[in-house]
Amino acid sequence: MLSDFFFILYWWLLLFGIGIIFLPLTFHLFGRFWDQGYSLAKILGILLVSYLIWIFGSLKILPFSMSTIWLVIIFGIATNWWLLKKWGLFSWIVLKEQIVKNWKTMAGEEILFFVALAFWTIVRGFQPAIQGLEKFMDFGFVNSILRSQFFPPEDMWLAGSTINYYYFGHLVSAVLTKLSGLDPAVTYNLLLGTLFALILTAGFSVGSNLIFAVIRNTQYAIRKPMKFVILGGFLSAALLTLGGNLHALYWWLTHHNFASYWYPDATRFIVEQFGAADNTIHEFPIYSFVVADLHGHLLNLPFVLLFLALSLTIFIQKKLTWSLGILASLLLGVFYITNAWDLPIYFGVLGLVILWINFQKYKITPRTLSTTILSAAGILLLAVIFSLPFHLNFRSITSGVALTDFHSPPWMLLVLWGFPLFITASFGIFLIAQKRLTSHISRLTDIFILFLLFISWALIVVPEIFYLKDIYIHSYQRANTMFKLTYQSFVMFSLANAYIVVRILTSLKKSLVKFLFVISYLLLVSFVFIYPYFATRSYYGLKNYLGIYGLNYLKDQYPDDYQAVLWLNKNVAGQPVIVEAVGESYTDFARVSANTGLPTILGWRVHEWLWRGSFDQPGAKTEEVRKIYESEDLAETQELLNKYQVRYVFLGTMETRAYPQLNEEKFTKLGKVIFRQGQTKIYQID
C-alpha cells in the first residue's frame, strides 16, 4: 500500500499543478462564489488542456505526444499570465490578497480533494482488476488513444476503422496518463479516484454556492451563516457521490432485513419486477464508482458540474458575457464528444437561465423570446463548431425516436424517485406557504432551483413516453434512454436537495411542521446513504488489499498471455494490426487489443454491431478470423492477412478455446515466432 500512496501523492501533485495554472481564469469566471470556484480550477484546466490537444490532433496540426502536452501547458501558463495583466482587478497584488484571504478555504477544499482521491483509489485497491462489465472497452479506448498520433483514434476492435463512439473522456484519461508517465494499468484506477474527488469537491462548491447565494442576501439574521453554507456543501457532495435511492427502504419493508440485499437491484428495479420484456437502467454515480467502468456518463460529470457552476454564475450576475458564453459553448461541444445525451439536457438548463434573464429585462414581450432564441442559437452554433471534427467522423448509433411499449407503475417510480419527490413537494409547499420571500436575490436563487427540478422531472417522464432506437429495441427498448436521462436527474436533484433543506430550515421557526420535516428527511436520507455500504462491501470485500495495478488478474489467470501483452507494449510501436480470437461482449475475449491498444480485425462483436448499427461487418469478420486460425488453405489465409495488413498473429489461451481446429503449422510458413512463453506465441507475419 505504501508504493500506491506515492503513486497517489505524485498524481495529486500533477492535478494540483494543473489547477494552480488555471486559477486566474477560474477566479475571473467564478469571482462571485464564496470559494472563488477553487475546486473548479482543476476541471477547467483539464478541460482546456485536453481540448487543445484534441483539436490540434484532429486538425493534424500537432501529434499527440508529451511535447505537445507540455506545449499546451506552457500556453496555458502564458495565457493566464496575460490575463492577470489584462484584468487590472486580477493583478498579482489582488490575486495575492485573494489567496491570503481565502487560503483556509482553498486549503480545506484541497485537503478534501486529496482525501477523496486517496480514499477511492485505495478502495479500488481491494478489487483493482480492469476486467468485467465494459472495462475492456474503456481501457482499450484509452490504450488506443495513447498509441495515436492524430485523431480520431483507431478502433482497437475493428482494424482499419476509427472509434465511432463518444471518446473525449477517454482522451482526457490518456492525456493525464501520458503526462504522468505512469502505466495505464495504474492510472485507470487513479482516474477513478480522480473522478470521485473532482465530482465530490465540485459538488461541494456548486452546492455550497447555491446556499451562499441565498444566505448572503437574506434580510433576516442567521447565526453562523457559513455553517449552513459548508454543511450544505458537504450534503450536496455526499448525496452526489455516495447517495442511492429508496430501493433499500423498499427492500427493508418487504424483507425486514438486508441479509440477501444485492446492490445492482437498485439500478435494475423495473427489470426485477417485469423481467426481460422491459429491461431498464436507472443508475447513479456511486454505482458507477463501485463497478468502475470508465464510461462517458461518469467521465463527463466533472464537466457537467463546471457547466452548472457556469449557469449559476450567469444567473446570479444576470448577464451572459462573452467569456461565459464561449466557455458554455465549449462545454456543450465537449458534452457531445464525451456523452452526447448531456448536450440537450444542459442546453435546456442554460436556455431557461437565458430566458429568465431576458424576461427580467424585457418582461413578456417578443423581444424576450427573440433575444433568447438568438443567444441560444449562437451558443449552439459555437458548440457545433467546437466539436466539428468529431461530427465529420461520427455516425450516430441511434435510428430515430419511437413511443415506448412499457410504462413504469407509479409505485415503482416512487421507490426510485420518492426521495426527490419528498424534497420537491416540500419545496413547493414551502414556497406557496411563504407570504413573502426574504429577498429579491433569494427569489432568483429559488427559481434556479426550480429550473433544475423541472428539467430533472422532465427527464424522468420522457422515457415513459419516448425512447431512442438502437440495436436493443426488443429486450432493452428504453434502457439506454432511461439510463442516460435519469442519471442527470439524480445529479441535479442532489445539488438541489441540500439547498432546499437549508432554505427550509433557515426560514421556518421552531414548530411542529419543522420538526416533522426534519424527522422525515433524516429517515429517508438514512436509507439513501445505506447504499454505498452494501455496494462497496459486496464488490470490494475490503479485506485483502491487492494494490492499484489493474492487470494482476491477467497475470494470475492467463500468466503466459500476460507476459505476451507486456512484450507487445514494450516492443511494438504505433498501431500495426494484430489478430486474436473474436468473442462476445463482457468476456475475456479481445484482451490483447484492449490491453495494448493494438487494433485487431474484430474484438467484441456485439459492441461493434452497436457502434456500426449493423451486424454485416461483425458477422463477416467473425468468419474471416475463424478462417485465419482454422483454414487449411494457405493462400486463403495469406489473402485474409494481407486484406487487413496483419502484422502479428496471437496464439494464446482464448484462441485455443475459441478455435478447436486451429492450424498453427501454416503460420510457420507465413512468418516467424517472435514471442513464446508456455502455450502462448506471437507470430510476426512476413
DAVENLIN-V625828 format. One record per residue. N is the residue number from 1. SS is DSSP state (@ for helix, = for strand, . for the rest). Layout:
# DAVENLIN-V625828
n = {N;N}
ss = {SS;SS}
This chain:
# DAVENLIN-V625828
n = {1;2;3;4;5;6;7;8;9;10;11;12;13;14;15;16;17;18;19;20;21;22;23;24;25;26;27;28;29;30;31;32;33;34;35;36;37;38;39;40;41;42;43;44;45;46;47;48;49;50;51;52;53;54;55;56;57;58;59;60;61;62;63;64;65;66;67;68;69;70;71;72;73;74;75;76;77;78;79;80;81;82;83;84;85;86;87;88;89;90;91;92;93;94;95;96;97;98;99;100;101;102;103;104;105;106;107;108;109;110;111;112;113;114;115;116;117;118;119;120;121;122;123;124;125;126;127;128;129;130;131;132;133;134;135;136;137;138;139;140;141;142;143;144;145;146;147;148;149;150;151;152;153;154;155;156;157;158;159;160;161;162;163;164;165;166;167;168;169;170;171;172;173;174;175;176;177;178;179;180;181;182;183;184;185;186;187;188;189;190;191;192;193;194;195;196;197;198;199;200;201;202;203;204;205;206;207;208;209;210;211;212;213;214;215;216;217;218;219;220;221;222;223;224;225;226;227;228;229;230;231;232;233;234;235;236;237;238;239;240;241;242;243;244;245;246;247;248;249;250;251;252;253;254;255;256;257;258;259;260;261;262;263;264;265;266;267;268;269;270;271;272;273;274;275;276;277;278;279;280;281;282;283;284;285;286;287;288;289;290;291;292;293;294;295;296;297;298;299;300;301;302;303;304;305;306;307;308;309;310;311;312;313;314;315;316;317;318;319;320;321;322;323;324;325;326;327;328;329;330;331;332;333;334;335;336;337;338;339;340;341;342;343;344;345;346;347;348;349;350;351;352;353;354;355;356;357;358;359;360;361;362;363;364;365;366;367;368;369;370;371;372;373;374;375;376;377;378;379;380;381;382;383;384;385;386;387;388;389;390;391;392;393;394;395;396;397;398;399;400;401;402;403;404;405;406;407;408;409;410;411;412;413;414;415;416;417;418;419;420;421;422;423;424;425;426;427;428;429;430;431;432;433;434;435;436;437;438;439;440;441;442;443;444;445;446;447;448;449;450;451;452;453;454;455;456;457;458;459;460;461;462;463;464;465;466;467;468;469;470;471;472;473;474;475;476;477;478;479;480;481;482;483;484;485;486;487;488;489;490;491;492;493;494;495;496;497;498;499;500;501;502;503;504;505;506;507;508;509;510;511;512;513;514;515;516;517;518;519;520;521;522;523;524;525;526;527;528;529;530;531;532;533;534;535;536;537;538;539;540;541;542;543;544;545;546;547;548;549;550;551;552;553;554;555;556;557;558;559;560;561;562;563;564;565;566;567;568;569;570;571;572;573;574;575;576;577;578;579;580;581;582;583;584;585;586;587;588;589;590;591;592;593;594;595;596;597;598;599;600;601;602;603;604;605;606;607;608;609;610;611;612;613;614;615;616;617;618;619;620;621;622;623;624;625;626;627;628;629;630;631;632;633;634;635;636;637;638;639;640;641;642;643;644;645;646;647;648;649;650;651;652;653;654;655;656;657;658;659;660;661;662;663;664;665;666;667;668;669;670;671;672;673;674;675;676;677;678;679;680;681;682;683;684;685;686}
ss = {.;@;@;@;@;@;@;@;@;@;@;@;@;@;@;@;@;@;@;@;@;.;@;@;@;@;@;@;@;.;.;.;.;.;.;.;.;@;@;@;@;@;@;@;@;@;@;@;@;@;@;@;@;@;@;@;@;@;.;.;.;.;.;.;.;@;@;@;@;@;@;@;@;@;@;@;@;@;@;@;@;@;@;@;@;@;.;@;@;@;.;@;@;@;@;@;@;@;@;@;@;.;@;@;@;@;@;@;@;@;@;@;@;@;@;@;@;@;@;@;@;@;@;@;.;.;.;.;.;.;.;.;.;.;@;@;@;@;@;@;@;@;@;@;@;@;@;.;.;.;.;.;.;=;.;.;.;.;.;.;.;=;.;.;.;.;.;@;@;@;@;@;@;@;@;@;@;@;@;@;.;.;.;@;@;@;@;@;@;@;@;@;@;@;@;@;@;@;@;@;@;@;@;@;@;@;@;@;@;@;@;@;@;@;@;.;.;.;.;.;.;.;.;.;@;@;@;@;@;@;@;@;@;@;@;@;@;@;@;@;@;@;.;.;.;.;@;@;@;@;@;@;@;@;@;.;.;.;.;.;.;.;@;@;@;@;@;.;@;@;@;@;@;@;@;@;@;@;.;.;.;.;.;.;@;@;@;@;@;@;@;.;.;.;.;@;@;@;@;.;@;@;@;@;@;@;@;@;@;@;@;@;@;@;@;@;@;.;.;.;.;@;@;@;@;@;@;@;@;@;@;@;@;@;@;@;@;@;.;.;@;@;@;@;@;@;@;@;@;@;@;@;@;@;@;@;@;@;@;@;@;@;.;.;.;@;@;@;@;@;@;@;@;@;@;@;@;@;@;@;@;@;@;@;@;@;.;@;@;@;@;.;.;.;.;.;.;.;.;.;=;=;=;.;.;.;.;.;.;@;@;@;@;@;@;@;@;@;@;@;@;@;@;@;@;@;@;@;@;@;@;@;@;.;.;.;.;.;.;@;@;@;@;@;@;@;@;@;@;@;@;@;@;@;@;@;@;@;@;@;@;@;.;.;.;=;=;=;.;.;.;.;.;.;.;.;.;.;@;@;@;@;@;@;@;@;@;@;@;@;@;@;@;@;@;@;@;@;@;@;@;@;@;@;@;@;@;.;.;.;.;@;@;@;@;@;@;@;@;@;@;@;@;@;@;@;@;@;.;.;@;@;@;@;@;@;@;@;@;@;.;.;.;.;.;.;.;.;.;.;.;@;@;@;@;@;@;.;@;@;@;@;@;@;@;@;@;@;@;@;@;.;.;.;.;.;=;=;=;.;.;.;=;.;.;.;.;.;.;.;@;@;@;@;@;@;.;.;.;=;.;.;.;=;@;@;@;@;@;@;@;@;.;.;.;@;@;@;@;@;@;@;@;@;@;@;@;@;@;@;.;.;.;@;@;@;@;@;@;@;@;@;@;.;.;=;=;=;=;=;=;.;@;@;@;@;@;@;.;.;.;.;.;.;@;@;@;@;@;@;=;=;=;=;=;=;=;.;.;=;=;=;=;=;=;.}
